[in-house]
Amino acid sequence: MSGKLYRTDLDDELATGIVSAARTSLGDTLRSVLYFTPSAFDILYLRQDLYGSTADARDAKAQLVEFEQAGFSEVPVRTAVARRERNSDIGDYEFTVRFHENGFVVRVLQRDIGVLLTIGSMDVNAFEDAAIAIQRLLRGE
């Protein structure tokens, strides 16, 4: 594979690392892994039983990615607000977990790249494990 296969020009090694980190932390409840930039996205992992085709999956995930791309402008604001609050030890923004009736969406952002994980059900502590591992990969550590 080459990065040319990805709309985001993602490196194969990084893609493999992200999926591995998510699968290791979240196991079989992981439904999908999406890599995105402000203007494009790629599906890195998709559980086989979810969609009839990659095109169906892209159509279904496009709106979710579009919504979560707003986070690129949200992160600096959240971090600045947290730093301005007096006596606040909340710290910088790290990642977002959205709770839904039948699952979760985790968003991890670094600079102008992001990763979305969709999960059926999970112990909440596993989200942090996955997000931290992905943050390290996105930072090149």
C-alpha positions as CSV (number, residue, x, y, z in Angstrom):
1,M,0.0,0.0,0.0
2,S,1.1,3.6,-0.4
3,G,-0.2,6.8,1.0
4,K,-1.7,7.5,-2.5
5,L,-4.5,5.2,-1.6
6,Y,-5.7,7.5,1.1
7,R,-7.5,10.7,0.4
8,T,-5.7,12.3,3.3
9,D,-2.2,11.1,2.1
10,L,-1.9,9.2,5.4
11,D,1.2,7.2,5.9
12,D,0.6,3.4,5.9
13,E,2.7,2.9,9.1
14,L,0.7,5.5,11.0
15,A,-2.6,4.0,9.7
16,T,-1.6,0.6,10.9
17,G,-0.4,2.0,14.3
18,I,-3.7,3.8,14.9
19,V,-5.8,0.7,14.1
20,S,-3.6,-1.4,16.3
21,A,-3.8,1.0,19.2
22,A,-7.6,1.1,18.9
23,R,-8.0,-2.6,18.5
24,T,-5.6,-3.3,21.4
25,S,-7.4,-0.9,23.8
26,L,-11.0,-1.4,22.7
27,G,-11.1,-5.0,21.4
28,D,-14.1,-6.5,19.5
29,T,-16.4,-3.7,20.5
30,L,-14.6,-1.4,18.1
31,R,-16.9,-0.6,15.1
32,S,-14.8,1.8,13.0
33,V,-11.7,3.9,12.9
34,L,-11.7,7.1,10.8
35,Y,-8.8,9.4,10.1
36,F,-9.6,12.9,9.1
37,T,-8.2,16.3,8.3
38,P,-10.2,19.6,7.9
39,S,-11.0,18.7,4.3
40,A,-10.9,14.9,3.9
41,F,-11.3,11.5,5.7
42,D,-10.4,7.9,5.3
43,I,-11.8,4.8,6.8
44,L,-8.9,2.9,8.4
45,Y,-10.9,0.1,10.0
46,L,-14.5,-1.0,9.6
47,R,-16.0,-4.1,11.3
48,Q,-17.2,-6.4,8.6
49,D,-20.8,-6.8,9.7
50,L,-21.7,-3.0,9.5
51,Y,-22.0,-2.0,5.9
52,G,-22.6,-3.6,2.5
53,S,-19.7,-1.8,0.9
54,T,-17.0,0.8,1.5
55,A,-19.1,3.3,-0.5
56,D,-22.0,2.8,1.9
57,A,-19.7,3.2,4.9
58,R,-18.2,6.4,3.5
59,D,-21.7,7.8,2.9
60,A,-22.8,6.9,6.4
61,K,-19.6,8.3,8.0
62,A,-19.3,11.5,6.0
63,Q,-21.8,13.5,8.2
64,L,-20.2,12.3,11.4
65,V,-16.8,13.4,10.2
66,E,-18.1,16.7,9.0
67,F,-19.6,17.4,12.4
68,E,-16.4,16.4,14.3
69,Q,-14.2,18.5,12.0
70,A,-15.6,21.5,14.0
71,G,-13.3,20.3,16.8
72,F,-10.3,21.8,15.0
73,S,-11.5,25.3,15.9
74,E,-12.9,24.1,19.3
75,V,-9.7,22.7,20.8
76,P,-7.8,26.0,21.1
77,V,-10.8,27.7,22.6
78,R,-11.4,25.0,25.2
79,T,-7.7,25.0,26.1
80,A,-7.6,28.8,26.4
81,V,-10.7,28.8,28.6
82,A,-9.3,26.1,30.9
83,R,-6.0,28.1,31.3
84,R,-7.8,31.4,32.0
85,E,-10.1,30.0,34.8
86,R,-8.9,30.9,38.2
87,N,-8.0,28.0,40.5
88,S,-8.6,25.6,37.6
89,D,-6.5,22.5,37.4
90,I,-8.6,21.1,34.5
91,G,-5.7,21.2,32.1
92,D,-5.6,21.2,28.3
93,Y,-8.2,19.5,26.1
94,E,-7.2,15.9,25.4
95,F,-10.1,14.0,23.7
96,T,-13.9,13.8,23.5
97,V,-16.1,10.9,24.3
98,R,-19.7,11.2,23.1
99,F,-22.2,8.8,24.7
100,H,-25.1,7.5,22.6
101,E,-27.9,5.1,23.4
102,N,-26.1,2.2,21.7
103,G,-22.5,3.1,21.7
104,F,-19.8,5.8,21.8
105,V,-17.8,8.1,19.5
106,V,-14.3,9.1,20.6
107,R,-12.6,12.0,18.9
108,V,-8.8,12.6,19.2
109,L,-7.2,15.7,17.6
110,Q,-3.6,16.7,17.1
111,R,-2.9,19.9,15.1
112,D,-4.8,19.5,11.8
113,I,-5.4,15.7,12.0
114,G,-8.0,13.7,13.9
115,V,-9.2,10.2,14.6
116,L,-12.7,9.1,15.3
117,L,-13.4,5.7,16.9
118,T,-16.9,4.3,17.0
119,I,-17.5,1.7,19.7
120,G,-20.5,-0.5,20.5
121,S,-19.9,-0.7,24.3
122,M,-16.9,-0.4,26.5
123,D,-15.4,0.3,29.9
124,V,-14.9,4.0,30.0
125,N,-11.2,3.6,31.1
126,A,-10.4,1.9,27.8
127,F,-11.3,5.1,26.0
128,E,-8.4,6.9,27.7
129,D,-6.0,4.1,26.9
130,A,-6.9,4.2,23.2
131,A,-6.9,8.0,23.0
132,I,-3.5,8.4,24.7
133,A,-2.0,5.8,22.4
134,I,-3.4,7.5,19.3
135,Q,-2.3,10.9,20.5
136,R,1.3,9.6,20.8
137,L,1.2,8.2,17.3
138,L,-0.2,11.5,15.9
139,R,2.6,13.4,17.6
140,G,5.1,11.1,16.1
141,E,6.3,9.6,19.4
